[in-house]
Amino acid sequence: MRYDLAIIGSGGAAFAAAITARDAGASVVMIERGTTGGTCVNTGCVPSKALLAAAAARHDALGQRFPALPPAPARPAWPR
Protein backbone atom coordinates (compact mmCIF):
# COMPACT_ATOMS: atom_id res chain seq x y z
CA MET A 1 0.00 0.00 0.00
CA ARG A 2 1.21 3.53 -0.75
CA TYR A 3 0.85 6.53 1.57
CA ASP A 4 1.32 10.24 1.02
CA LEU A 5 2.72 10.72 4.52
CA ALA A 6 4.41 8.37 6.98
CA ILE A 7 4.57 9.64 10.56
CA ILE A 8 7.05 8.08 12.97
CA GLY A 9 5.72 8.28 16.52
CA SER A 10 2.23 8.95 17.82
CA GLY A 11 2.47 11.84 20.23
CA GLY A 12 0.51 15.07 20.13
CA ALA A 13 2.47 16.54 17.21
CA ALA A 14 2.08 13.32 15.23
CA PHE A 15 -1.69 13.37 15.68
CA ALA A 16 -1.82 17.05 14.69
CA ALA A 17 0.18 16.26 11.54
CA ALA A 18 -2.03 13.28 10.70
CA ILE A 19 -5.24 15.27 11.13
CA THR A 20 -3.92 18.16 9.03
CA ALA A 21 -2.77 15.79 6.30
CA ARG A 22 -6.09 13.92 6.26
CA ASP A 23 -7.99 17.23 6.09
CA ALA A 24 -5.92 18.00 3.00
CA GLY A 25 -6.88 14.66 1.46
CA ALA A 26 -3.61 12.80 2.03
CA SER A 27 -3.37 9.15 2.99
CA VAL A 28 -1.43 8.75 6.24
CA VAL A 29 0.24 5.94 8.15
CA MET A 30 1.54 6.22 11.73
CA ILE A 31 4.41 4.06 12.92
CA GLU A 32 4.74 3.57 16.68
CA ARG A 33 6.95 1.11 18.54
CA GLY A 34 5.50 1.80 21.98
CA THR A 35 2.26 3.04 23.46
CA THR A 36 0.03 4.96 21.09
CA GLY A 37 -0.16 8.56 22.17
CA GLY A 38 3.40 8.93 23.40
CA THR A 39 4.60 10.45 26.66
CA CYS A 40 2.61 13.67 26.41
CA VAL A 41 -0.77 11.98 26.05
CA ASN A 42 -0.22 9.13 28.53
CA THR A 43 2.06 10.35 31.32
CA GLY A 44 3.07 13.94 30.61
CA CYS A 45 1.17 17.00 29.45
CA VAL A 46 -2.40 15.69 29.36
CA PRO A 47 -2.45 14.01 32.81
CA SER A 48 -0.65 17.03 34.28
CA LYS A 49 -3.28 19.36 32.83
CA ALA A 50 -6.04 17.17 34.27
CA LEU A 51 -4.46 17.40 37.74
CA LEU A 52 -4.05 21.17 37.39
CA ALA A 53 -7.71 21.51 36.37
CA ALA A 54 -8.79 19.46 39.39
CA ALA A 55 -6.63 21.61 41.68
CA ALA A 56 -8.08 24.79 40.17
CA ALA A 57 -11.64 23.51 40.68
CA ARG A 58 -10.88 22.68 44.32
CA HIS A 59 -9.24 26.07 44.85
CA ASP A 60 -12.31 27.81 43.39
CA ALA A 61 -14.64 25.70 45.53
CA LEU A 62 -12.76 26.62 48.70
CA GLY A 63 -12.75 30.35 47.89
CA GLN A 64 -15.81 31.37 49.91
CA ARG A 65 -17.71 33.74 47.67
CA PHE A 66 -20.89 33.36 49.70
CA PRO A 67 -20.22 33.43 53.48
CA ALA A 68 -23.56 31.74 54.24
CA LEU A 69 -22.59 28.70 52.13
CA PRO A 70 -19.37 27.21 53.48
CA PRO A 71 -17.51 24.84 51.15
CA ALA A 72 -17.66 21.14 51.89
CA PRO A 73 -14.27 19.76 52.93
CA ALA A 74 -12.89 17.27 50.43
CA ARG A 75 -9.55 15.54 50.17
CA PRO A 76 -8.17 13.72 47.13
CA ALA A 77 -7.80 9.95 47.46
CA TRP A 78 -4.16 9.97 46.30
CA PRO A 79 -3.50 6.21 46.48
CA ARG A 80 -6.57 5.51 44.34
Backbone as a printed PyTorch tensor [residue, N CA C, xyz], in Angstrom:
tensor([[[  0.8420,  -1.1780,   0.0000],
         [  0.0000,   0.0000,   0.0000],
         [  0.8890,   1.2440,   0.0000]],

        [[  0.4520,   2.2940,  -0.6670],
         [  1.2130,   3.5340,  -0.7470],
         [  0.5310,   4.6060,   0.0960]],

        [[  1.3530,   5.4380,   0.7290],
         [  0.8460,   6.5300,   1.5650],
         [  1.4840,   7.8410,   1.1140]],

        [[  0.7700,   8.9240,   1.3210],
         [  1.3190,  10.2450,   1.0230],
         [  2.2340,  10.7220,   2.1450]],

        [[  1.9500,  10.2750,   3.3610],
         [  2.7240,  10.7210,   4.5170],
         [  2.8800,   9.5780,   5.5050]],

        [[  4.1200,   9.3330,   5.9220],
         [  4.4060,   8.3650,   6.9800],
         [  4.8790,   9.1520,   8.1950]],

        [[  4.2330,   8.9280,   9.3340],
         [  4.5690,   9.6350,  10.5640],
         [  5.1760,   8.6350,  11.5330]],

        [[  6.3830,   8.9400,  12.0010],
         [  7.0490,   8.0770,  12.9710],
         [  6.7790,   8.6490,  14.3520]],

        [[  6.1180,   7.8530,  15.1900],
         [  5.7180,   8.2830,  16.5170],
         [  4.2280,   8.5860,  16.5250]],

        [[  3.6670,   8.7160,  17.7330],
         [  2.2270,   8.9470,  17.8170],
         [  1.8650,   9.8990,  18.9520]],

        [[  2.7540,  10.8410,  19.2090],
         [  2.4690,  11.8410,  20.2250],
         [  1.5460,  12.9270,  19.7060]],

        [[  1.4200,  13.9850,  20.4780],
         [  0.5120,  15.0660,  20.1340],
         [  0.8190,  15.6920,  18.7840]],

        [[  2.0970,  15.9380,  18.4950],
         [  2.4690,  16.5380,  17.2130],
         [  2.1720,  15.5920,  16.0560]],

        [[  2.3660,  14.3030,  16.2750],
         [  2.0780,  13.3230,  15.2290],
         [  0.5920,  13.3070,  14.8960]],

        [[ -0.2500,  13.3470,  15.9260],
         [ -1.6900,  13.3670,  15.6840],
         [ -2.1010,  14.6540,  14.9630]],

        [[ -1.5080,  15.7870,  15.3530],
         [ -1.8170,  17.0520,  14.6860],
         [ -1.4340,  16.9760,  13.2130]],

        [[ -0.2640,  16.3990,  12.9270],
         [  0.1820,  16.2610,  11.5420],
         [ -0.7510,  15.3280,  10.7630]],

        [[ -1.1470,  14.2360,  11.3730],
         [ -2.0300,  13.2780,  10.7020],
         [ -3.3880,  13.9090,  10.3980]],

        [[ -3.9320,  14.6360,  11.3420],
         [ -5.2420,  15.2720,  11.1310],
         [ -5.1570,  16.3180,  10.0270]],

        [[ -4.0990,  17.1340,  10.0620],
         [ -3.9210,  18.1590,   9.0320],
         [ -3.7640,  17.5270,   7.6540]],

        [[ -2.9710,  16.4690,   7.5790],
         [ -2.7650,  15.7920,   6.2960],
         [ -4.0620,  15.1670,   5.7870]],

        [[ -4.8240,  14.5300,   6.6770],
         [ -6.0910,  13.9200,   6.2650],
         [ -7.0870,  14.9760,   5.8060]],

        [[ -7.1050,  16.1310,   6.5030],
         [ -7.9900,  17.2290,   6.0940],
         [ -7.6450,  17.7310,   4.6920]],

        [[ -6.3750,  17.5940,   4.3310],
         [ -5.9200,  18.0040,   2.9960],
         [ -6.0960,  16.8960,   1.9630]],

        [[ -6.6210,  15.7500,   2.3830],
         [ -6.8780,  14.6550,   1.4590],
         [ -5.7590,  13.6490,   1.3100]],

        [[ -4.7350,  13.7300,   2.1240],
         [ -3.6050,  12.7980,   2.0270],
         [ -3.9210,  11.4910,   2.7470]],

        [[ -3.2870,  10.4260,   2.2780],
         [ -3.3690,   9.1520,   2.9920],
         [ -2.1750,   9.0980,   3.9500]],

        [[ -2.4300,   8.6550,   5.1740],
         [ -1.4310,   8.7460,   6.2380],
         [ -1.2730,   7.4000,   6.9340]],

        [[ -0.0300,   7.0960,   7.3050],
         [  0.2380,   5.9430,   8.1530],
         [  1.0830,   6.4310,   9.3330]],

        [[  0.7620,   5.9200,  10.5250],
         [  1.5430,   6.2230,  11.7310],
         [  2.3060,   4.9770,  12.1320]],

        [[  3.5670,   5.1710,  12.4890],
         [  4.4060,   4.0580,  12.9150],
         [  4.8060,   4.3250,  14.3540]],

        [[  4.4660,   3.4020,  15.2440],
         [  4.7410,   3.5680,  16.6760],
         [  5.2780,   2.2700,  17.2390]],

        [[  6.3830,   2.3360,  17.9650],
         [  6.9470,   1.1120,  18.5440],
         [  6.4500,   0.8720,  19.9610]],

        [[  5.9440,   1.9190,  20.5950],
         [  5.4960,   1.8010,  21.9830],
         [  4.0070,   2.0710,  22.1050]],

        [[  3.6520,   2.7340,  23.1660],
         [  2.2610,   3.0380,  23.4560],
         [  1.7550,   4.1570,  22.5570]],

        [[  0.6180,   3.9330,  21.9320],
         [  0.0280,   4.9600,  21.0920],
         [ -0.2980,   6.1830,  21.9290]],

        [[  0.0850,   7.3200,  21.4460],
         [ -0.1630,   8.5640,  22.1690],
         [  1.1090,   9.1880,  22.6950]],

        [[  2.1250,   8.3970,  22.9270],
         [  3.3980,   8.9270,  23.3990],
         [  3.3560,   9.4180,  24.8380]],

        [[  4.4430,   9.9900,  25.2700],
         [  4.5990,  10.4540,  26.6560],
         [  3.6170,  11.5510,  26.9940]],

        [[  3.4550,  12.5180,  26.1120],
         [  2.6100,  13.6750,  26.4130],
         [  1.1770,  13.2470,  26.7080]],

        [[  0.6260,  12.3820,  25.8970],
         [ -0.7650,  11.9770,  26.0510],
         [ -0.9580,  11.0610,  27.2570]],

        [[ -0.0170,  10.1650,  27.5150],
         [ -0.2170,   9.1330,  28.5270],
         [  0.3310,   9.4630,  29.9200]],

        [[  1.4700,  10.1120,  29.9940],
         [  2.0610,  10.3500,  31.3200],
         [  2.5660,  11.7670,  31.5170]],

        [[  2.4810,  12.5930,  30.5050],
         [  3.0660,  13.9360,  30.6140],
         [  2.0430,  15.0430,  30.6340]],

        [[  1.9570,  15.7660,  29.5400],
         [  1.1680,  16.9970,  29.4510],
         [ -0.3030,  16.8080,  29.8010]],

        [[ -0.9570,  15.8400,  29.1830],
         [ -2.4030,  15.6880,  29.3600],
         [ -2.7610,  15.3220,  30.7960]],

        [[ -2.1280,  14.2940,  31.4120],
         [ -2.4530,  14.0080,  32.8130],
         [ -2.1110,  15.1770,  33.7360]],

        [[ -1.0100,  15.8770,  33.4550],
         [ -0.6500,  17.0320,  34.2770],
         [ -1.7230,  18.1070,  34.1970]],

        [[ -2.2260,  18.3670,  33.0010],
         [ -3.2770,  19.3650,  32.8330],
         [ -4.5540,  18.9440,  33.5480]],

        [[ -4.8550,  17.6510,  33.5590],
         [ -6.0380,  17.1660,  34.2660],
         [ -5.8930,  17.4080,  35.7680]],

        [[ -4.6960,  17.1440,  36.3130],
         [ -4.4650,  17.4000,  37.7380],
         [ -4.5300,  18.8900,  38.0480]],

        [[ -3.9830,  19.7220,  37.1790],
         [ -4.0470,  21.1690,  37.3860],
         [ -5.4940,  21.6570,  37.3450]],

        [[ -6.2990,  21.1210,  36.4500],
         [ -7.7060,  21.5130,  36.3710],
         [ -8.4540,  21.1050,  37.6330]],

        [[ -8.1560,  19.9090,  38.1530],
         [ -8.7940,  19.4600,  39.3910],
         [ -8.3800,  20.3540,  40.5560]],

        [[ -7.1080,  20.7220,  40.6150],
         [ -6.6300,  21.6060,  41.6760],
         [ -7.2810,  22.9790,  41.5740]],

        [[ -7.4420,  23.4900,  40.3600],
         [ -8.0840,  24.7950,  40.1750],
         [ -9.5500,  24.7450,  40.6050]],

        [[-10.2330,  23.6530,  40.2840],
         [-11.6380,  23.5070,  40.6830],
         [-11.7600,  23.4630,  42.2040]],

        [[-10.8570,  22.7430,  42.8520],
         [-10.8830,  22.6830,  44.3230],
         [-10.5720,  24.0460,  44.9160]],

        [[ -9.5960,  24.7310,  44.3670],
         [ -9.2420,  26.0690,  44.8460],
         [-10.4390,  27.0150,  44.7240]],

        [[-11.1310,  26.9670,  43.5860],
         [-12.3090,  27.8100,  43.3920],
         [-13.4160,  27.4490,  44.3710]],

        [[-13.5950,  26.1400,  44.6150],
         [-14.6430,  25.7000,  45.5280],
         [-14.3730,  26.1530,  46.9590]],

        [[-13.1010,  26.2200,  47.3280],
         [-12.7600,  26.6210,  48.6980],
         [-12.7110,  28.1420,  48.8820]],

        [[-12.7640,  28.8930,  47.7940],
         [-12.7490,  30.3540,  47.8940],
         [-14.1500,  30.8540,  48.2230]],

        [[-14.4450,  31.0370,  49.4670],
         [-15.8080,  31.3710,  49.9080],
         [-16.3070,  32.6780,  49.2970]],

        [[-17.1040,  32.5540,  48.2830],
         [-17.7070,  33.7350,  47.6720],
         [-18.9950,  34.1190,  48.3900]],

        [[-19.6320,  33.1340,  48.9980],
         [-20.8880,  33.3600,  49.7050],
         [-20.7090,  32.8870,  51.1380]],

        [[-20.5020,  33.8140,  52.0960],
         [-20.2220,  33.4320,  53.4790],
         [-21.2720,  32.5070,  54.0980]],

        [[-22.5090,  32.5790,  53.6620],
         [-23.5600,  31.7380,  54.2410],
         [-23.5010,  30.2970,  53.7380]],

        [[-22.7000,  30.0490,  52.6950],
         [-22.5880,  28.7000,  52.1270],
         [-21.1410,  28.2380,  52.2140]],

        [[-20.7550,  27.6600,  53.3530],
         [-19.3660,  27.2120,  53.4840],
         [-19.0730,  26.0420,  52.5490]],

        [[-17.8580,  25.9610,  52.0390],
         [-17.5120,  24.8440,  51.1540],
         [-17.4370,  23.5360,  51.9340]],

        [[-17.7540,  22.4660,  51.2630],
         [-17.6600,  21.1430,  51.8860],
         [-16.2050,  20.6980,  51.8350]],

        [[-15.6650,  20.2190,  52.9540],
         [-14.2720,  19.7570,  52.9290],
         [-14.1550,  18.4880,  52.0770]],

        [[-13.1430,  18.4510,  51.2680],
         [-12.8940,  17.2720,  50.4280],
         [-11.3940,  17.0840,  50.2890]],

        [[-10.9670,  15.8510,  50.3310],
         [ -9.5530,  15.5370,  50.1660],
         [ -9.4150,  14.5260,  49.0310]],

        [[ -8.4020,  14.6930,  48.1890],
         [ -8.1720,  13.7220,  47.1310],
         [ -7.7680,  12.3600,  47.7100]],

        [[ -8.1960,  11.3050,  47.0720],
         [ -7.8010,   9.9480,  47.4600],
         [ -6.5570,   9.6040,  46.6470]],

        [[ -5.3950,  10.1050,  47.0830],
         [ -4.1590,   9.9680,  46.3010],
         [ -3.8000,   8.5300,  45.9470]],

        [[ -3.8680,   7.5790,  46.8690],
         [ -3.4960,   6.2150,  46.4800],
         [ -4.3840,   5.6420,  45.3590]],

        [[ -5.6530,   6.0200,  45.3580],
         [ -6.5710,   5.5100,  44.3400],
         [ -6.2750,   6.1790,  43.0350]]])
